[in-house]
C-alpha cells in the first residue's frame, strides 16, 4: 500500500484509526513501542583517543616513532646520560599531533540541527479530544490539526484542507508556498514537490488550515531520510590529504631503501651494528620533513583567516585548499543564485502595451497596481525600527512594488476600506475582496489567468493569452486581475455574484530574480576553468530562465528533471553528466547522485545550498558551501564552508584564496624536500665514499626544525601570483609534484648535496687553516652550517617564480626576519660552547666560516641564473 496514492479511507484503515476520534492512548503506546519516538538518530562522535590514534597512523609519524624507539634503545645501551636526541624526536611527534587535533573541526552537528527542526508541540485528536502533545510523542495514525504559522511535526496525509499552503523550500528547494489539497491525485513516481495531498515534517504552514493523519515519524519521514543520508554519507579525503598521504608513502619508501642501502654499505665497510642503527635513525630523520604538517596547518589556518575577512567561514580546514582545486560548482538556485524574494518584473494593463515594473506608469497601470494590492493579505510590520513584509511571497512582491511606487498599503486601505473577503482557495485558484470605491463599491478578484471569470471579447482574449504566454516563456509567475463596480453595496456577497461577469484589468508577472553578483561570479568561475551547474527543486522552466540569464545554461547545454534523471542508471549519469547544466525538480538523493557523478569523472566538486534538502549533497561534495543568512542550521552544519553574506560571488573569491593556499603548500614542499632529499644524498654518498657520517640525527633535527621550519611557517603569507585565476584547476589525481615541481626539487637537492659534501670533505680532510687541523668533527660542523644556512636562504628561491630581486626581499617582511632569525640561531648554536656541545659541534677558523658563507649562497645564485635564462626563453620557472 502507498499511503500517498491510495484513497483516504484505505489509508485510515491501514493505520487503524477513526478520523473523527483519533487514536486511543493504548494504541499510541503500542505503536510507539514498534516505531520508536518521533526523533532522529544521532551520529556517534569520535573520541579524543580515536583522533590521536588517527594522527599516529600517518606514515611520516610512524617513521619518526620508529626512529625515536631505535634512538631510545641506542641511548640506553651506549650513552644513557644523554637523552636529547630521542626526546627531541618525540617532542616533534607530540607537537604535530596536538596542532593537528586542535585545528580539526569535524564535529558533526547536522543531525542535532535536524532534530531541532521538529516542532516542540503538536495539536492532535486523541480519544475524541483535541489536545497538545510533545512532537516526539507522535506516532503513525495520529490525527493532526494544522493551522497557519505552525511547523509540521511529522509526515502526514491530508484529510481536510481549507486554503492550505505550505512553505517547503527547505525540503524541496521550491521558492513559492505549495497549495495543498486532500483530493489531489498523485502519481506513484511524482517528485516530492508534487505530493499535493501530503504535508512534510519541518515545513511551515503559511496559509489556511486542515487536518491530516500521520503516516511517518522520526527517521521514516522525508527529513529523517535526509538525516539517514547525512549519517551514511562519508566525507571523502580532500585532494591535499591524498597528496600528502602519497608524499608520506614516497618518503617512507625512500627512507627504507636508503636505510637498507646504507646498512649494506656499512656492513661491507665493517662498521659496528649500533653505529649502523644510528645511521639508519639519521636517515629516517633526514627523509621526514618534520615541520611540513605544521607548516601546512599554519598555511591553511592563515587562509581561513583571510576567508573570514571576505565573508567565508571555514568549518573544515583542509577544505581551504580543496576549494583551490574546485573544477565544478553545483549550486542551488533558490536563495543562492537568486534572492529568494519574489519580485514583479512586468505588468500589462488592458488597452496598453506590457511594461517593465520600474517604467513610468499611466493611470491604467496605477489602477491595476492599486487593485491587486487591495486584494492581498500581506502586511507590513515594524521590527527593531525596520519595516518587515509578512505574508505569502507572491503577495509580498505586490506590496513591495506598491511601496517602490511611493504608496503605502495602509493608506490605500484607508481610502478604500475592505468590506468583505472570499479567501483564496486552491481549487478555485482565486481570491476576491470587496471595497469602498469613490461613489460606490468595487469587487476585485485576483488569481490564475485561466480562472479569472471576466467577460472577454475575442480580440481581448487573444491579446491577453499572447501576453500571458510571453510572460510564461520568461518563467514569470502570472497573476491576473478582474473587477466589478457597484453603485450600492450588493446584498449577495457570494462567489456567484462577486466572481462573475468581471471586467478584465490586466496581469502582472513576477519571479525570484537572480542576485546581481551571480552573473559576474559565474563568468569569473568560467574564466578560472570552473563549470557552474544549477541543481534545484524548482520547476524546469523557471530554472532554465534563471540559468540562461546568469550564464549557466549556454548553447549546447542541456537541462533535465528529477523524474527523467531517475530513469538514468549511475553509469549513464556518469557518462552524460557533462551534458547537463540545469537539474530541476530534484530530490536530496538526486543531488548526491549528481555530485558523485562529477566526482567519478575526476572532478573536484563544490556544492552550494541553503536548505535542508541540500545538506546530504553538501556533505558528499568535496567542499560543501552553505549560505549563512538564509541557510538552515542543517545546511551550515553539513557544510565545510559558510558564506556569511549569502553572496554567490564569495565562493569565487574563496577559490582564489584556496589556490593561493595550495601554491604556498607546494612552495613549502619545494623548500623542505630540497633540503631533506639532499640530506639523504649527502649521507649515502659520504658513507659510500668511506668518509663517515657527515651529519648526525640531532643535527638534522635542528636543521629541519630551525632552518626549515621557522622561515617555512612564513610561506603561508605569500601573495598569489597575478595570473592565478587564469590557470586551470588542479586535477584531483594530480601529484603534488606535478607542473615541474619534482624537477625543481631534484635540481636544488643536487646543488645542496654538492656544496655540503664540499664543505664536509674540506673540513674533514683538507687543512685550510694552520690553527685548526682537519678532522671528522670539523667536517660535520661545516656540513651542518652549510646545510642549515643554504636551506634557509633557499626560501627566497621558493617564494615565487619571479626573481627575488624583482619581488623584493622585504615584500614578505615576516618571512625575511624569520629567515634572519634562523640564520642567527644556527650561528648561535655553532658559536656558544654549551649549545655546540649538545649538538656535537666544534670551533671553526675564519677561513672555514668564509667558505661556509660562500657555499651557502650558491643555491640562490644558481636559481636566479636559471630563472633569468627561462625568462629569456619565454618560459616560466
N, C-alpha and C positions, 0 to 999 in steps of 0.2 A: 504494500500500500504506500502511495505517495501522499503525504499529509499536505502537500501544496496543490496538487492537481485533482485529488478526489473531492467528492461532494462534502459539504459541511457536515451533513448527517453521518456520512461514513467516518469522518474524522472523529466526531464526538463519540460514535460507537466504538471505534478503535481505542480511544482514550478512556472509555467507560466513565463518561461524565455527563451530567444533566446540565444543559445550557442555562436553565433558569435557577438552579440551586448551587451548582458548583460541586467541588469535591467535599467529602466528609473528612474530618480530622484523621480518622483511621486510614482512609485512602491515602491522604497526604503522607503519613508516616511510612506506610507500606511502600509507596512509590519512591520516597526519598531514600529508603534503605537500598532500593535497587539502582537508582540513578545517581545518588550522592547529592550534595548541596549544589546550589546554583552558583558555583565558583570555578575559577580557573586553577589548574595545577601549577605549581611553582617549580622553576628550574633549579636544580641543586648547584650551588656555587662551589668553586674550587677552594680548598683550604689553603692557608699560608704554606703548610708543609708541601702540598702538591705543587704550588707555584715555585717554591725553592727547588724542588726536585726537577721541575721542567727546565729551570735555568741551568742546573748542574748536568743536564743531558746534552747541552751544547758541546759540539766536538772540540772547539778551542778550549773550553773549560776543562774537558776531560784530559786533554793533553797537559794542561798546567797542573791538574791534580796528580796525574801520574808522575810528572816531573817533581812535584813537591814531595810525593811519597819516597821517590828514589833519593831526593836530596836529604830528607829526614833520616833515611837509613844510613846514608854515607856520612852524615854529620855525626850521628850517634856512634858509628864504628871508627871514624877517622879523626874527627876533631869536635868532640862533644861540647867544647867550650864556646863554639861559635855557631849559633842557630840563625844568623842573619839571613842567609840565602833562603832556606825553606819558609821562614816567617814572611819574608817579602813576597814570595810566590803565593802563599796562602792569602796574604793581605790583598793582593791584586784580585784573586778569585772572589773573596768576600765583598770587596768594593763593587765589582761588576754585578754581582747578584743583587746587592742592596739597591744599587741605582736602577737596575732593570725592573725590579719588582715595584719600586717606588713610582716609576714612570708608567707602569702598566695600569691601564684603566679599563679593564674589560668586564667589570662587574655588570651582569645582565639585569636591567631593570624593566625590560619591556613587558614581562608578564605581570609585574606588580602594577604597572600603569594600566594594563588591560583590565586587571582586577578592579581598579578604582573606577573604571568606566561603568561598572554595574550600578544601577540606581540603588541608593541605600534603602528605599522603601518602595512598595508596590501596593496598588489598590486591587483587591481580589474579591471574588464572590465565592464564599465557602459556607456550607451548611445553610444556604439560602440567605446569608447575611453578607453585606459589604463591609470589609474590614481592611485595615492597613497591616501589612506584614513586612518583615525584612526581606530584601530582594533575594538573599541567599536561601530563604525558605521555600521559594517557588519550586514547583515540580510540574512535569508534563501533565496536562489535564486541568490545571488551574485556569479559572476564567478571569481574565484581566479587564479592568475598567480603565480605558485610555482617555486622557484629557490633554488639551493643548498645553504646551510648556513642559510636559513631563518627558523624562528619559525612559525609553522602553527597556524593561529589565530582563527580557528573555525573548527568544524567537516564538512568534505566535501566529496562528491562522485567524484571520478576521471572521467574526460572526456578524457584527453590525458595524456600520460606519455612517457618519454624517459630516460631509465636508472635510474628511480626514486627509491631512497632508503630513508627510514625514520627511525630515532632513536626513538624507542617507549619504551625504558626500564623504564622510569619514570612512564609510564601508565600501561604497561603490565608486566614488570619485565624481559622481554627477553633481553639478553645481546647483541645480534647482530642486526644491522640495518635490517629492513624488506624491501624486494623488493616489489614495488607496481606496479600494472598493472590494467588499467581500464577494461580489458577484462576478468579479473579473475571472476570465478563463485564462489559465496559464499553461503554456506548452511545457512538456516534460524537459526539453532542452533549453528553456528560456534562460537568459542571463540573469544574474542576481538582481540587477536593477529593474528587471521587468516582472518581478513577482509582486504584482499589484494587490494581491489578496493576502499578503503577508506583512508583518512588521518584525523588525530585527533588533536584537539586543544592542544597546549602546547608541541607538539612533534617537533623534529628538522629534517629538510631535510639534509641528509648527502651527497647525490649524485643525479645528474640528474635534470630534470625539468618536468613540467607538468601543466595542468590546471584542475580545479575542481569546482564543483558547491556546494555552502554552503547548507548543509541540516539541521544544528543545530547550534544555538548560545547560549551564556550565560549558564544558568542553564540546558538547554536541551542537552548540549554537554556531552561527557563522563567525562571530567573534571568537568563539572557542577554537574553531578550525584555524583561525589566524594565529591564536596562541599556540596551537599544536605545531603549526608551520615554523613559528619562531623558535620553539624548543627543539625541533628536529633539524632546522636549517643550521648547519655548522659553518662557522666563518672560516673561509679558506685562508691559508697563509698569504701574506702580501708578497708581491714580486721581490721586494727588498729582502724579506725574510728568506725567501727561496735562494736569492743570490748570495746572501751572507752565509746561509747553510751550505751551499755548494762551495763557497770560498773556504769555509771551515774544513770541509771534506778534502779539498785540494791541498790545503796546508797540512792536514794530518797525514796525507799520503807522502807529501814532501818530507815531513819530519821523520816518518817511519823509514822511508828509503834512505834518507841521509843518515839516520841512526844506524841502520844495518850496514851501510857502506863504510861509515867511519869506524864501526866496530870491527869489520873485516880488516880494514887498513891498520887499525891499532893492533889487532891480533897478529897480522903479518909483521908488524914492526916490533912485536914482543912486548907491547905495553901491558901494564897491570889491569886486571878486570875492573877494580874500583875506579881507576883513572878513566877507563873507557865508559863506565856508567856515568861518571861525572860529565864526561864529554857529551854523552847522549842527552843528559839533562840540559846542557848548554845549547845543544841543537834544538831541543824541543822549545826552549825559551826563545831561541832565535827565530823559530818558524812561526810563533804565535804573535800577532800584533796585539799585545795585551790591552792597549788603550783604545783599540778600534771600537769595541762595544760601547764604551763610554763616549767616545767622540761621536758615534752615530746617534746615541741618545741625546747628547747635547745639541747636535745639529738639528735633529727632529724637534726637540723642545724649543729651540730658537725659532724654527719655522712655525711652531704652534703660536708663539708669542706674536709673530708678525701677522699671522692669520687673524688673531683676535683683533688686532688694530684694523683689519679690513673686514670685520663683521663675520668672521667664521670661527666657530668654536670646535676644536678637535677633541673628540671623546676617545679616540683610539690612535695613539701617537704614530705608529707605523703608517697610518693612512695618509699622513702628510706626503711622504714620498710616493705612495701609491697613486695619489692624485696626479703627480707629475707624469706618470705613465699612462694615465687615462686616455683611451682611444675612442670610447663610446660613452655618451651621456644619455641614459634613459630617463626622461623627465616626465613627471606627472604634468597634466595640463592645469587643472583647477587649482588656483592659489599658488602655483609655481611659475608657470609661464603666463598665466592670466591673473587678474586682480581679485578673483573670487568676489566680484561686485558687479551685479547686473547693471548695464548702462544702456540707455536708449541712444541708438546711433542715428536712426532715420525716422521720419514720420510723414504721413500723407493725409492731408485734409481734402475732402471732396471738392472738385472744381479747381484744384491746384495741382501742381506737379510735386512729386516727392522731394523733400529737402533734408539736409543733414540736421541733426538735432541742435547743433550750435550755430545754425544760419539765422538770418533775420526772419522773424515771423510776421505774417499778416494776421488780420482779425480771425480768419478761419483756423489758423494753426493755434492761436491763443485759446480760442474756444474749445478746440479739440483737447488741448492740454488741460484746461480747467475742468472739462467734463470728466476726463479719465482720472484726474486727481481726486475729484469729489467721490468717485466710485471706488475708492481704495480705503483700506483699514490700517495702512502703515501709519505709525505715529512717530513724533519727534520728542525725545526726552532730553533733559539737560542732566548730564552726569559729570561731576568734577569740573564744572564750568564749560563743558563742551556739549554741543548738540549731537545726539546719537539717534540714528534712524533705527526703528524696531519694526519688525513685521516680515512678511513674505518678501524675498529678494526682488520678485517682479514688481510688486507694489512699491518697494523702497526705491527702485530705479525711477519710477514715475514721480515720486515726491522729490527725489534728488534733482531731477530735471526742472521741476517746478521752482525749486529754490534757486537753481542756477539761472533761471529766467527772472529772478528778482521778486518772486511771490512766496508767501508763507501759507502753508496749508490751513493753519488755524484761522488766519484772516479770511481765506477763501470760504471756509466753512461758516464763519460768522455772517458773511454776505449771503450765503446760500445754505441755510441750516438743513441738515438731514432730517427727514420726517419718517422715512420707512426704509427697510432694507430686506431684500431677498438674498440670503447668503450664497456664496459661491458653492456650487455643487459639482462634484467631479463627473457626475453622469451628464448633467446639462452643459458643463464647462462654461457657465455664465454666472454673473453676479449683477444685481440691479439695486440701485438706490434711488430714492425719491427726495427731491429738494425744492425749497422755495426758489423761484427764479423770476426776477423782475416783477411783472404784473401777474404772475401765475405760478405754475409748478412745472417741474421737469423730471422725468424719469430717465435715468442713464443706465445703460446696460453695457458691460464690457465682458469680453471673453474670446473664445476661439472664433476665428473668422468664419469658418464654415457652420457655426452655430448661431450667429447673430441673426435674429428674426426681423430683418429690415426689408422694406419694400424697395427692391432693386429694379431699375429699368434694365433692359437687355444691355444697353450701352454701358451703364454704370457697373453692372455685374461683371462684364467682360474686362473693363478697365481695372476694377478692384481686384479681380482674380490675377491679372497680369502683374500688378504692383505687389500683391501678396506673394506671388511666385518669385518675383525678383528679390524680395526681401529674404525669402526662404533659401534661395540659392546662395545668399551670403551668410547662411547659417544664423539668421536673425530670428529670434522668438517673436512671433507676431501676435499682437493683441488688437482686437477690433472694438470699435465703439459705435453704439447707436443710441438714439434718444427719441423722446416723445413729449411734446408740450401739452399742458393742461391749463385752461383758464381758471378752473376751480379744482380743489382737492378731490381726486377721484374717491368714490365710496368703495370701489372694488380694488383692493391692493394685492390681488393675486397675480401669479405668473401669467395667467390667461389674459389679463388686462394690461399689465405693465410690460410684458415681453412679447408683444405682437405689434405689427404694422409700424415698426420704428423707422425713423429717418437715419440713414447711414451717415456717420460723421467722418470716419477715416480709420487709419490704422497706425500703430507705432511698431517699430522693430527694435529689439534690444538683444544684447549679447554680453557675455562676460568677456571684456576686452583684454587683449594681451597687455602685459606690463610694458611700459615704454622702453625699458632697457633690454627686453628679451631679444628683439631683432638684432641689435648690435652684439649681444652676447653670443647668439647662435653664429653670427658671421665671424666673430673672433675665434670661436671654437673651431669653425671650419678651417680658418687660416692656420690654426695650430695642428691641423690634421685630425681633428676630433669630430666624429659623427654624432649628431644630436638626433635622438629618436623620441617621439611622443607616445606615451602609454597612458591611457585614460579610461575611466569608466563611463565617460560621456558618450553621446551619440556620434556616429562617424561623420555625419555631415558637418556638425559643429567642430569636431576635432580637425577635419581636413581644412576647413576655412581658416581656423586659427593657425594651423601648421603652415599653410601657404603664405599667410600674411607675415609670419616672422621668419620664413626661410627654411623651415624644416622639411616641408614637402616640396621637392623640386622636380623638374622634368625627369621622368624615368622612375621616380619613386612610387611605391605602391602603398595602399592602406588596407587594413584588414580588421574585421570584427572578431570579438572573442568567440562567437559561435563557429565561424569558419576556422579560426585558429585551433579550436578543439578537434577539428577534423584532421589536422596535420599531426603526424607522429613526431616524436622528438627528433628523429633523424631527418625527416622532411623539413622541420623548422630550422634545424641546424644548417641545412644546405641552402635554405631560402631566406634566412633572417636578414641578410644584407639587402634584400629587395624592398623591405618594408620600412617606411619612415613613420607611419602612424598606426597605432593599435587602439581600437575603440571598443567600448562595452566589454572590457576585460575583467576577469576575476583576480583575486590575490594569487591564486595558483598560476594563472596565465602569466602574470608579471614575473614570477620566479622562472618559469619556462623560458621567457624571452631573455632574461638576464643570463641564464645558464647557456642558452643557445649562442649568444655572443661570446661568452667565455669559452665555449667549446671550439670556437673559431680562433682562439688565441688572443682575444681582445681583453683589455683591462676596462671593466665597466664601472662607471659611476652612476648611481641611481638617485634621482631626487624625488622628493614627495613630501606630503604633509599629513596624509590621512592614515587611519588605522589600516585601511586596505593596502597601503604602501609598505607597511612595516616588514612583512616577510621578505619582500624583494630588496628592501634597504639592507637587511641583514645578509642576504645571499650575495649582494653585489660586492665588488672589490672595495668600493667606497660608497657607503650609504649616506646620503645627504638630506637632512630634514630641514624644513622651514621652521625658524624659531618663533615667529609671531603667530602665524596661522596654524602651525603644526601641532598635532596632538602629542601628548606626552609619550604615547606608544611609539609614534614615528621617531621622536627625538631619542628615546631610549634604545631603539633598534639601530639607529644611525651611527656612523663613525664621525660625522661632521654635522654641525647645526649652523645654519645661516641666520644670524641674529637680525638681519634686515629683510629677510624673505626675498632677497634680490637674486634672481637667477644669474645675473652678471657676476655676482660674487664668486660663484663657482669657477668662473674663468680666471679670476684673479687668484683663486686658490690653486688652480692648476699651474699657473705661472710660479707661484711660491713653491709648489711641490717639485717642479722641475729644477728650480734653484737648489732646493734641498738635496735632490738626488745627485746633481752635478757636484755639489760640495762633498757629498759622501764619496763619490768617485775620486775627487781630488784627495780626500783623506786616504783612500785605499792606495792611490798612486804614491802619495807621500810616505805612508807607513811601509808598504810592501817593498818599495825600492830599497829601503834600509834592511828590512827583515830578510829578504832573499839574498841580499849581498852578504849579510851576516853568515848565512848558511854556506855560501860560496867561499867566503874568507876562511871559515872553519875547515871545510873539506879540503881546500887547496893547501892550506898551511900544514894540516896534519898529513896529507898525502905526500907533501914535499919533505916531510920529516922535520919541519921547523917547530913542531909543538903546537899547543893550543894557543891561538892568538888573543882570544877574549874569553874570560870565564863567565859563567851564567849570571852571577850577581852584577857584573859589569854590563852584561847585555840587558838585564832588567832595568838598570839605571838609565841606559841609553833609550830603551823602548818607552820608559815612563816619562823621563825628564826631557830628553832630546826630542822625542817624537810626540809624546802626549801633551805636554804643556802648550807648545805652539799649535799642535794639531787641533786642540779644542777651539782655537780662534778661527779655523777654517769655516766654522758654522756661520760666520758673519760676512763671508764673501758675497758680493753682489752678483746678480745674474748677468750673464752675457747679454748684450743688446739684442741679439737675434734669437733668444731662447724660445720665444713663442712663434717663431717661423720654422722651427725644426719639427720633424715628425715625432710622434710619441715613441718612447722606448718600447720595443716589443716585450710581451710578458716573458717569453722564454729566452730573451737576450741575456748573455752573460754580463756580469758586472765589468768584465774586461773587454767588452765589445767596443767598437769605434777606435781601435788602435791603442787602447789603454795598456794592454799586455805588452805591446812593443815598447811603449814608453817606459814601463816598469823595467823591462829587460835591459834597455839601454842604460838607464840610470843605475841599475844594480851592477852592471859591468863596470861602470865608472867608479862607483863606491868600492867595489871589490879591488880594483887595480890600485887606487890611491891608499886604501887601508893596508893592503899587502906590502906596498912600497914602504909605508911608514913602519910596519911591523918588522919587515926584513932589515931596514936600516937600523932601527933601534936594537934589534937582536944580534945583528952580525957585522955592522959597519961602525967603526969608531970615527964619528964625525966631530967629536969634541974630546979634547985631552982630559977634561975633568971627569967625564963620565964614560965608563967603559961599556961597550955594547954587551947586553945580556938579555935573557928572555923577559925579565920583568920590565926593562926599559922598552922592549918591543911591544909588550902588552899594553903599557901605558900609552905609547904612541898610537897603537891601533885603537885604543879606547877613545882618545881625544879626537883623532881624525874621524873615526866613525860617528862619534857624537856630534861634533861641530858640523861636519858635512851634511848630516841628517837634518840638523836644524836649518842650515842655510838652504837646503833643498825645498823648504816650504815656499820660498819665493818663486821657485820654478813651478810648483803645483798650483799656485793661486789662479793663474789664468793662461789661456793660450796666447795671450798678448805678452810682449816683453815687459818685465818688471819695471824697466826704466820708463815705459810708456804709461802704465797704470799707477806707478809711484809706490815706493816702499811704504809711505805713510797713508796710503788710501784706505788701509785697514789698520788703524793705529793699535788696536788691541793685539792683533797678530804680531805686529812689528815689535812691540815691547815684550810680548810673550817669548818671542824668539831671542831677544836680548837677554831675558831672564834665564832661559835655558842655557845659552852660551856661558853666562856668568856662573851658573850652578855647576856646570861641567868643569869650568876653570877652578872654582872654589874647591870642589872635591879633589882635584888633582894637586892643588897647592897646599891645602890645610892638612897637616900630618895626621890628625885624628881621623879625618874622613878618608884620606888616602890609604891609611892602614886597613880600614874596614873593607875597602874595595880592591885591596892588593895592588896599589899604585905606588910608583917611586918618583923621585925628583928627576927633572929633565934639565938639560942645559938650554941656554938661549938659542943655540943653533937648532936643537930639536924642536923648540917652540916655533921658530920661524918656519921650519919645514912643515910642521903640523898646520900652521895657518895657511901657508901656500897651497898645500894639498887639499885643505878643506874647502877652498873656494873654487877648485877646479870644476866640480859639477855645475855650479852656477854659470861659469864662463862657457862651458861646452853646450849647455842647453840654450843659452842666449844666442850662441852662434847658430845652433840648429834651428831655432825659431826664425832668425833673420834669413837663413837660406830658404826655408819653406815659404816664407812670405814673398820672397823674390820669385819663387816658382809658382806663386798663386795658390799655395796650399795652406791648410790650417794645421797647427801643431796638435 
